Every structure is written in structure tokens, then in C-alpha cells.
Amino acid sequence: MKNGQLRKLPLVLVGFNAIVSIVAFGLAIIDPVRSGLLPIVVFGMDFPASLAILQLTSFWDSSHRVRVSLCIDGMIFTVFGAIWFYFLGLMILKFLTWLTRKKVTIH
């Protein structure tokens, strides 16, 4: 993989996270009875950051209707999950850059 392509890794991961989050929460908002548990996929994907993100969602009043709560949770998980994935992408990028500078060969 070329260095220019490698630099895009954090943004690619952010895009992937955002798409999965929007689709999972969107389907849950459209039909909470059939797809209401789909956001668990996002929780697992963002783990362990999702534990902290879940604490953020507890600050909002939980007396909202299901669709409103899913919408609020979806926005929070999409934004903070994207930040988490950007951070992961940067760490992977730094590690791969370090590997190439060290010229370590993996057998």
C-alpha cells in the first residue's frame, strides 16, 4: 500500500463507522419492533469506547418515545464512534509507519 493511500486510513475507518452506525440506527428508528436491537452491532463495533459513549447517552432524559431516544443515541454513537475510529486509524497509521521505518520484516 502506498504512503498516500495509507494516510487516508483514519478517514476510511471513520466513513465505515459512520455508515454502519447510520444504517443500524436508521433501521432501528424505522422499525423498532423488528430492528430495535440492531444498534448492539454498533455498540460491539465501538467497544471499548462504547462503554464511555453509553455514559453520554445517560445524560439525556429517557422519557422520550422510542424513536426519539434511538435518534439521540444514534447521533451520539455516530459522532463519538467516528472520533474513536479516527483515533484507532491514527494509531494503526503510526504503527505501520514505525514498522516501515524500522524495516522490520514479518515472516
N, C-alpha and C positions, 0 to 999 in steps of 0.2 A: 504494500500500500504506500502510495506516495505521501510525502510530508504534508502537502497541501490538502489532500483528502483527509489525512489523519487529523488535521486541525478542526475539521468540521464535525468530529465525533461528538463533542458535547451537544451541539445543536441537533444532530441527528437523534441522539438519545432523548433530548427534550421533545422533539417532534413525535417520536414514538410514544413517549409517556403521555403527551397531550392527546394524541389520537385515541389511545386505549382508554384514557380517563373520560374523554368526551363521549365516546361510544358507550362505555359501560354505564355511566351515569345517565346519558341520554336515553338509553333503552329502559333503564330503571324508572326514569321520570315518565316516559310514555306509557309504560305498563308496569306499575309497581307490584301487581299481583304475580305476574309471570317472571319479571326480571328484577325484582326488588333486591335480590341477593347478589346480583352481578357486580356491584361495587366492591365486593370482597376480593375480586380479582385485582382491583386497583390497590386495595389495602396490602395484599400479598406482594404485588409488584414494587410498591414503595417501601416495603419493610426493610429496615427497622425505623426509617424516618416516619412511617405511617403512625407509629405509636405517638410521636410528638404532634403530628398533624391531627390525630384524633383528639388530642387535648385542645387544640384550637377550635375544633367544631363544638366542643362542650361549652364554649363561651356564649354561644347563641341560644336564644330562647327555644326550647324544644317543644313548645306548644303549637308550633306551626303544623299545617297539614303535611302529609307525607311527601307530596310532590315539591312543596316549598323547601322542606328540610333536605330532600335529595338534591335540589338545585343549589342550596347553600353549601352543602357538603361537597358537591361536585366541583363548585368553583374553588373551594379551599384546597381540595385534593389535587385539582389540576394545576393550580398556581404553585403550591408548595412541593408537589411531586415533581414538577418541571425544574424547580430550583434544586431539588435533591438529585435528579438525574443529570443536571448540568454539572453539579459538583462531582458526581461519580465519573462523568465523562472527562472532566479536567484531571482527576486523579489517575484514570486509565491512561490519558494522554501523557501525563508527566512520567508515569511508569514506563510506557513504551519509548518515550524519548530517552529516558535514562538507560534503558536496555540497548538502544541503538548507539548511544554514546559510549557505553561500556564495551560494545561489540561482543556481547555475550551471545554465544550460540547455544541454542536449545536443541538437544538431541532427542 
